Amino acid sequence: MFCPLSTLLRVGRPREQIVAQTNGQAVSFQQFRADVAANITNLSNHNVTEAVLVTADGYQFAVGFMALLHTGCKIILPPNAQAGTLQQISTQGCTLLTDLPDQPIANVLRMVTGHDAVHTFDDLSAEFCEIDFYTSGSTGEPKCISKKLFQIENEIEVLHRYWDTILDGTHVLSTVSHQHIYGLLMTVFWPLSSGRCFFARPFATWEELFEVMTQSSFVVSSPAHLSRFPGSARPAADNLPKLTFSSGGPLALEAAQQCQMILGSLPVEIFGSTETGGVAFRKQEAEDTPWVPFDVVTVRQAGSGELEVRSPYLGADKWYRLADLVKFNANGTFSIEGRADRIAKIEGKRVSLPQLETLLAAHTLVAEATALSIEDVQTTLCAVAVLTDEGRRQLEAEGAFRISRRLRRDLARDLEPAGLPKRWRFVDRIPVNSQGKREYHGLQALFEN
């Protein structure tokens, strides 16, 4: 039975129904309610009114999320769990609710276990429950995207309507993080609402996932993982999943076809953003397979070529313009022709090139820097830097490899691994055109050798 998140804990499910698999243990709905109840008490005792929620475990995230909502707290979901990001947020006076150990932040509240804790649950007001998602903005500063619970529920309901029948009786396996909206919707919220068991931690390798994969499972993945199947390991032919999903960036046709060969079907790709939610879907049978908008989403092309969207996930009856350039077909489907901003999709993560440039330019070894992504077999993040006098001295003494490793290490305080450049060039000046703007083809040429 499908149940919105706002009524789930009041309506309930059978006490022994399995909600999740975590740390090798099955967790019942009875335990889930008790864990939420215990954390409601903990939050209330500490007078928490808004909290940053970061967990390694998807089940703990579900517990924390529901506890925060039922305590009336505003929820903040950071762009990553890097120490620098969490320290920056902590200066705003927010509490960090987490299951992660040893966080360098003053206001930390640890998740607790429920045992026999009880609470009288009422329905939530989905129009008032507030969640702030942070994602990479085109200016380099993290962008706050506020959503109400009803917007999230609207999207879960559409996912359920489109794929519930084919996925009846399945459980969820994942290779993606629940901290970002795609993984959150697909691997935590939709399973909770639909009564499906979810595995609480993403699988680090396909070999590990293959060991637990069955015909009663479906897989939530991304281009970063679907383009990296192991060379020889394969799931048993009678244990192929019902369906595989992919989102977070463009999936190469070759990767889609390999997924079909290994997992038994072409992946369902979902196109969208944190702001808009899911916009369209497809199964990539050929390179020109178009995107099909969800039936609740209205799309059009702006005069400058970008995609504009109106949907029940936006919270208002208005058009939202994405930075994706599109071309429409006569039947209303569309193809994506590139980006109009400086956000790169690396391993399914949105990477702000301006933010990377700003962080590099603030480093003691760097005078000026630019970042670019280069498309080859996969998208590669690259950096071109003009070094300071001290940087040049260290370059001569240590070499480019050691300097680039040091820069990557220092950037890792603020950026996830996907946001760290893999290829570097150190130059006397950054190529510019006659108008003084950075010249992309000249930058790209630096990496051709």
Phi and psi in degrees as a GROMACS rama.xvg file:
@    title "Ramachandran Plot"
@    xaxis  label "Phi"
@    yaxis  label "Psi"
@TYPE xy
-76.5565  136.3  PHE-2
-141.721  121.642  CYS-3
-59.0288  152.11  PRO-4
-58.5391  -33.2637  LEU-5
-67.5545  -20.8724  SER-6
-116.699  -1.33015  THR-7
-57.1227  -47.4074  LEU-8
-80.0593  -20.2674  LEU-9
-79.8013  -48.0591  ARG-10
-67.6793  -46.3823  VAL-11
78.8256  175.844  GLY-12
-137.448  171.972  ARG-13
-52.4899  137.221  PRO-14
-55.7056  -36.9457  ARG-15
-93.6658  1.95763  GLU-16
-63.6073  134.669  GLN-17
-80.1548  126.792  ILE-18
-91.3778  -44.7412  VAL-19
-154.191  160.796  ALA-20
-110.055  118.557  GLN-21
-139.491  132.401  THR-22
53.6615  37.0095  ASN-23
77.8532  5.17767  GLY-24
-117.013  142.049  GLN-25
-84.8083  133.46  ALA-26
-110.127  125.103  VAL-27
-82.7018  165.772  SER-28
-64.3055  -35.6959  PHE-29
-58.5203  -44.9815  GLN-30
-66.9653  -38.5999  GLN-31
-58.5296  -48.3002  PHE-32
-61.0076  -40.7973  ARG-33
-66.1999  -40.5343  ALA-34
-65.6765  -40.8442  ASP-35
-63.1389  -43.7057  VAL-36
-59.3848  -44.3169  ALA-37
-63.3825  -38.7237  ALA-38
-75.6676  -27.4794  ASN-39
-61.4762  -46.0518  ILE-40
-61.3695  -43.884  THR-41
-62.4677  -43.97  ASN-42
-64.5979  -42.6253  LEU-43
-65.3306  -40.1411  SER-44
-63.7344  -27.0626  ASN-45
-100.169  8.97508  HIS-46
54.2165  40.9342  ASN-47
-78.6559  130.724  VAL-48
-114.436  -24.4922  THR-49
-148.456  146.642  GLU-50
-147.237  145.997  ALA-51
-86.0092  125.745  VAL-52
-108.677  115.279  LEU-53
-138.275  122.207  VAL-54
-138.301  152.605  THR-55
-81.5161  -23.9583  ALA-56
-109.548  128.147  ASP-57
-65.6426  -33.2685  GLY-58
-65.5306  -44.2894  TYR-59
-62.0343  -34.4047  GLN-60
-62.7002  -45.4262  PHE-61
-59.4304  -43.6193  ALA-62
-61.9162  -49.2499  VAL-63
-62.9968  -41.4729  GLY-64
-61.7435  -49.7592  PHE-65
-67.0453  -36.3593  MET-66
-64.8968  -43.251  ALA-67
-62.9533  -43.8022  LEU-68
-62.5764  -43.6093  LEU-69
-76.0236  -8.75321  HIS-70
-95.1142  -6.0015  THR-71
81.9779  20.6496  GLY-72
-88.7796  147.559  CYS-73
-78.5209  140.029  LYS-74
-110.635  133.386  ILE-75
-117.474  125.078  ILE-76
-111.781  108.886  LEU-77
-72.6654  162.797  PRO-78
-68.041  -22.9065  PRO-79
-161.685  175.392  ASN-80
-107.11  23.6002  ALA-81
-68.5212  148.789  GLN-82
-57.9649  -41.7832  ALA-83
-62.6794  -40.4859  GLY-84
-64.6973  -46.5845  THR-85
-67.9503  -34.7715  LEU-86
-65.4932  -39.6317  GLN-87
-62.6009  -42.6091  GLN-88
-68.001  -35.015  ILE-89
-64.9886  -25.5079  SER-90
-68.0164  -14.8025  THR-91
-85.254  1.48683  GLN-92
85.2493  10.3162  GLY-93
-79.6367  152.16  CYS-94
-86.1785  140.242  THR-95
-99.0882  114.667  LEU-96
-97.5172  120.927  LEU-97
-155.666  161.963  THR-98
-110.156  5.50232  ASP-99
-81.1673  139.848  LEU-100
-81.9381  155.774  PRO-101
53.2649  55.7406  ASP-102
-87.3782  132.307  GLN-103
-80.7693  54.214  PRO-104
-135.225  146.105  ILE-105
-72.7783  -49.0536  ALA-106
-92.9354  80.4688  ASN-107
-114.977  131.42  VAL-108
-121.547  123.162  LEU-109
-83.6331  145.775  ARG-110
-64.5104  145.614  MET-111
-121.937  161.867  VAL-112
-98.3377  145.464  THR-113
-79.5214  -37.8988  GLY-114
54.2325  -110.104  HIS-115
-108.282  21.4968  ASP-116
-62.7886  144.237  ALA-117
-131.74  156.198  VAL-118
-156.47  143.339  HIS-119
-88.7397  108.588  THR-120
-90.0327  131.793  PHE-121
-105.561  165.505  ASP-122
-64.6633  145.566  ASP-123
-85.3632  150.719  LEU-124
-87.3279  95.9301  SER-125
-62.9507  -21.8854  ALA-126
-76.7905  -14.939  GLU-127
-114.424  -19.7049  PHE-128
-67.2432  124.995  CYS-129
-116.002  133.42  GLU-130
-129.013  126.085  ILE-131
-101.853  114.93  ASP-132
-94.6509  138.438  PHE-133
-112.406  134.613  TYR-134
-141.591  170.649  THR-135
-72.1056  119.095  SER-136
-85.9414  159.994  GLY-137
-69.2914  -16.7133  SER-138
-87.2647  -10.3321  THR-139
104.053  -18.4413  GLY-140
-87.7904  138.485  GLU-141
-55.4866  135.3  PRO-142
-101.5  128.949  LYS-143
-88.531  127.027  CYS-144
-120.576  107.513  ILE-145
-87.9766  133.012  SER-146
-130.054  151.084  LYS-147
-95.8204  158.353  LYS-148
-59.872  -34.2175  LEU-149
-64.5675  -30.1057  PHE-150
-65.4205  -42.0367  GLN-151
-65.2352  -42.4181  ILE-152
-63.3837  -38.1868  GLU-153
-57.8464  -43.181  ASN-154
-71.061  -40.2704  GLU-155
-59.7321  -39.9462  ILE-156
-63.4824  -37.9346  GLU-157
-69.4108  -44.5274  VAL-158
-55.2803  -43.6128  LEU-159
-64.3438  -43.2433  HIS-160
-64.8633  -38.0407  ARG-161
-74.5758  -37.8962  TYR-162
-126.445  4.4153  TRP-163
-63.935  -40.9333  ASP-164
-61.8889  -48.0045  THR-165
-69.7167  -23.775  ILE-166
-103.416  15.5237  LEU-167
-56.843  129.597  ASP-168
78.6177  13.8246  GLY-169
-99.0778  164.672  THR-170
-120.038  168.962  HIS-171
-108.938  127.136  VAL-172
-115.477  145.784  LEU-173
-142.637  150.992  SER-174
-114.662  5.10898  THR-175
-115.652  159.689  VAL-176
-77.2867  143.148  SER-177
-80.2729  -5.12454  HIS-178
-77.6224  -17.4774  GLN-179
-104.911  155.669  HIS-180
-62.351  -36.7523  ILE-181
-62.2755  -52.7702  TYR-182
-63.4544  -36.4833  GLY-183
-62.2509  -48.8855  LEU-184
-64.6552  -47.0515  LEU-185
-79.4426  -32.0599  MET-186
-108.638  -9.7923  THR-187
-126.399  -60.1051  VAL-188
-70.0859  -46.7832  PHE-189
-62.9145  -45.7675  TRP-190
-57.4951  -41.4697  PRO-191
-60.249  -45.4143  LEU-192
-71.8601  -32.2904  SER-193
-92.9844  -7.01826  SER-194
80.6933  23.4979  GLY-195
-95.9356  144.64  ARG-196
-74.3207  139.268  CYS-197
-124.286  143.343  PHE-198
-78.8098  126.674  PHE-199
-76.1523  -17.7585  ALA-200
-123.334  139.922  ARG-201
-65.8173  146.886  PRO-202
-80.2324  131.778  PHE-203
-74.7859  -29.7336  ALA-204
-135.372  156.025  THR-205
-66.1702  -34.2627  TRP-206
-58.2923  -41.9842  GLU-207
-65.9342  -40.5757  GLU-208
-67.3979  -39.4082  LEU-209
-58.5002  -31.8972  PHE-210
-65.8069  -28.5442  GLU-211
-109.927  -3.24114  VAL-212
-68.381  137.824  MET-213
-140.452  174.956  THR-214
-65.9272  -14.8601  GLN-215
-98.2977  27.1404  SER-216
-127.855  159.704  SER-217
-133.262  157.496  PHE-218
-116.235  133.278  VAL-219
-108.756  117.162  VAL-220
-138.783  -163.738  SER-221
-151.071  165.074  SER-222
-56.8148  -34.9609  PRO-223
-59.9351  -35.8026  ALA-224
-90.471  -36.7337  HIS-225
-70.7849  -14.6682  LEU-226
-94.7864  6.5515  SER-227
-133.24  47.5907  ARG-228
-66.414  147.599  PHE-229
-65.6957  156.771  PRO-230
-65.3075  -37.2235  GLY-231
-125.243  -30.4385  SER-232
-65.5441  137.91  ALA-233
-141.525  148.555  ARG-234
-72.2549  157.664  PRO-235
-62.7386  143.855  ALA-236
-59.8304  -28.4367  ALA-237
-94.7692  13.0556  ASP-238
-122.423  24.0208  ASN-239
-73.4223  142.684  LEU-240
-70.5472  158.853  PRO-241
-64.4807  -35.4382  LYS-242
-161.649  155.009  LEU-243
-127.653  134.844  THR-244
-110.485  150.884  PHE-245
-141.197  139.888  SER-246
-161.413  170.002  SER-247
108.417  -7.49045  GLY-248
168.484  174.443  GLY-249
-68.8386  135.925  PRO-250
-104.29  124.923  LEU-251
-65.1338  145.735  ALA-252
-57.2055  -40.1133  LEU-253
-59.2069  -40.3167  GLU-254
-68.7268  -38.7033  ALA-255
-62.6156  -42.639  ALA-256
-67.9976  -36.4942  GLN-257
-67.2476  -36.5762  GLN-258
-60.7916  -42.2142  CYS-259
-61.803  -41.1796  GLN-260
-67.611  -39.206  MET-261
-89.6624  -42.1364  ILE-262
-103.518  -2.06751  LEU-263
95.4037  -7.81397  GLY-264
-157.539  155.026  SER-265
-65.3267  140.364  LEU-266
-69.2256  147.928  PRO-267
-84.0183  111.644  VAL-268
-90.1897  136.469  GLU-269
-118.083  126.949  ILE-270
-105.886  133.648  PHE-271
176.943  -162.686  GLY-272
-151.784  169.196  SER-273
-59.0774  -39.8417  THR-274
-66.4993  -45.7896  GLU-275
-95.6255  -17.1361  THR-276
71.5249  -168.039  GLY-277
-65.8834  130.763  GLY-278
-105.297  -44.3529  VAL-279
-153.869  169.816  ALA-280
-145.415  166.738  PHE-281
-166.66  162.576  ARG-282
-116.235  118.093  LYS-283
-81.7666  88.4276  GLN-284
-81.7006  -23.0521  GLU-285
-150.273  168.066  ALA-286
-62.2191  -27.574  GLU-287
-99.0339  17.2913  ASP-288
-59.015  121.413  THR-289
-81.4287  167.289  PRO-290
-89.699  137.601  TRP-291
-107.017  116.63  VAL-292
-62.9453  144.264  PRO-293
-61.0461  150.083  PHE-294
-69.0747  -13.9185  ASP-295
-93.9112  -3.41214  VAL-296
-106.712  132.602  VAL-297
-105.147  133.523  THR-298
-128.243  153.804  VAL-299
-156.782  169.79  ARG-300
-106.145  128.424  GLN-301
-71.2445  161.974  ALA-302
-59.6183  -26.8639  GLY-303
-91.3849  6.12007  SER-304
101.131  -12.0792  GLY-305
-77.4203  157.927  GLU-306
-79.7573  133.934  LEU-307
-117.099  141.969  GLU-308
-132.148  141.164  VAL-309
-131.678  126.387  ARG-310
-156.042  163.817  SER-311
-71.1379  -5.51847  PRO-312
-83.6449  -13.2376  TYR-313
-84.14  -17.9133  LEU-314
85.9778  -3.83446  GLY-315
-154.274  152.08  ALA-316
-83.0425  74.6674  ASP-317
-142.893  163.8  LYS-318
-89.354  139.153  TRP-319
-119.613  129.971  TYR-320
-97.2954  124.272  ARG-321
-90.0704  171.186  LEU-322
-92.8431  10.0365  ALA-323
-88.6344  126.411  ASP-324
-82.812  134.494  LEU-325
-132.388  162.463  VAL-326
-132.078  125.312  LYS-327
-93.5948  148.704  PHE-328
-100.344  165.759  ASN-329
-62.2691  -27.9493  ALA-330
-89.2789  8.04629  ASN-331
92.7044  -8.14199  GLY-332
-77.9186  168.305  THR-333
-149.175  160.952  PHE-334
-115.622  155.207  SER-335
-101.111  127.666  ILE-336
-107.961  7.03148  GLU-337
131.814  -170.442  GLY-338
-118.08  148.268  ARG-339
-102.867  1.31166  ALA-340
-122.485  -168.797  ASP-341
-112.684  46.368  ARG-342
-106.056  124.318  ILE-343
-102.91  143.057  ALA-344
-97.9509  109.507  LYS-345
-117.188  117.888  ILE-346
51.0449  40.8329  GLU-347
79.7618  0.0604755  GLY-348
-107.068  141.572  LYS-349
-78.4826  119.827  ARG-350
-114.185  120.489  VAL-351
-82.5914  113.695  SER-352
-65.0239  -40.496  LEU-353
-59.9415  -38.9298  PRO-354
-63.4349  -43.0967  GLN-355
-61.243  -42.7369  LEU-356
-63.1012  -40.2635  GLU-357
-64.3664  -44.5979  THR-358
-64.5624  -40.2917  LEU-359
-64.9916  -44.9885  LEU-360
-64.4272  -22.7253  ALA-361
-82.8609  -8.09834  ALA-362
-75.5508  145.645  HIS-363
-64.7479  -21.6687  THR-364
-92.57  -7.10556  LEU-365
-118.464  128.964  VAL-366
-91.7704  -37.2533  ALA-367
-155.952  147.25  GLU-368
-150.989  153.636  ALA-369
-138.439  153.06  THR-370
-125.413  149.115  ALA-371
-151.51  158.17  LEU-372
-112.252  139.325  SER-373
-117.078  127.709  ILE-374
-90.9411  122.427  GLU-375
-137.554  -127.036  ASP-376
-61.852  -36.533  VAL-377
-142.058  167.454  GLN-378
-77.5061  127.968  THR-379
-116.998  131.766  THR-380
-87.0599  127.804  LEU-381
-125.993  154.543  CYS-382
-134.093  139.42  ALA-383
-120.114  126.655  VAL-384
-132.656  140.386  ALA-385
-98.6416  123.668  VAL-386
-88.0453  154.208  LEU-387
-72.0798  174.667  THR-388
-57.438  -43.3145  ASP-389
-64.7818  -39.94  GLU-390
-62.0065  -40.297  GLY-391
-66.7718  -38.0565  ARG-392
-63.0972  -43.2911  ARG-393
-69.8497  -32.5818  GLN-394
-62.1546  -43.6423  LEU-395
-66.5058  -35.241  GLU-396
-80.5492  -36.2665  ALA-397
-112.28  -23.6467  GLU-398
93.5861  161.845  GLY-399
-65.2614  -36.1975  ALA-400
-61.712  -48.0004  PHE-401
-67.228  -36.7565  ARG-402
-66.3791  -43.6795  ILE-403
-65.6565  -35.7662  SER-404
-64.3461  -39.6  ARG-405
-66.562  -42.1312  ARG-406
-63.2341  -42.8075  LEU-407
-60.4784  -43.313  ARG-408
-61.8665  -42.7199  ARG-409
-71.7941  -35.4653  ASP-410
-65.7204  -26.2572  LEU-411
-65.3326  -12.8816  ALA-412
-67.2912  -28.0863  ARG-413
-117.275  -15.1737  ASP-414
-123.861  146.394  LEU-415
-70.8093  163.333  GLU-416
-53.2333  -36.0379  PRO-417
-64.4587  -23.7397  ALA-418
-90.8306  6.9326  GLY-419
-98.7787  124.999  LEU-420
-58.0586  139.733  PRO-421
-96.3559  -25.5852  LYS-422
-124.323  141.264  ARG-423
-131.95  148.351  TRP-424
-138.252  133.328  ARG-425
-109.64  120.88  PHE-426
-129.375  165.618  VAL-427
-78.571  -32.6782  ASP-428
-151.653  150.77  ARG-429
-85.2149  130.915  ILE-430
-58.9706  132.022  PRO-431
-132.072  160.016  VAL-432
-91.4265  -171.188  ASN-433
-67.0233  -19.6707  SER-434
-91.2538  3.97191  GLN-435
81.8829  8.29474  GLY-436
-91.0996  149.255  LYS-437
-61.1957  133.968  ARG-438
-99.7972  107.714  GLU-439
-61.0144  -44.9039  TYR-440
-65.1201  -34.5867  HIS-441
-67.3924  -38.5146  GLY-442
-65.9809  -44.3513  LEU-443
-61.9624  -35.4195  GLN-444
-64.0212  -25.0357  ALA-445
-64.0919  -21.0535  LEU-446
-107.936  13.1138  PHE-447
-83.1966  -16.4158  GLU-448
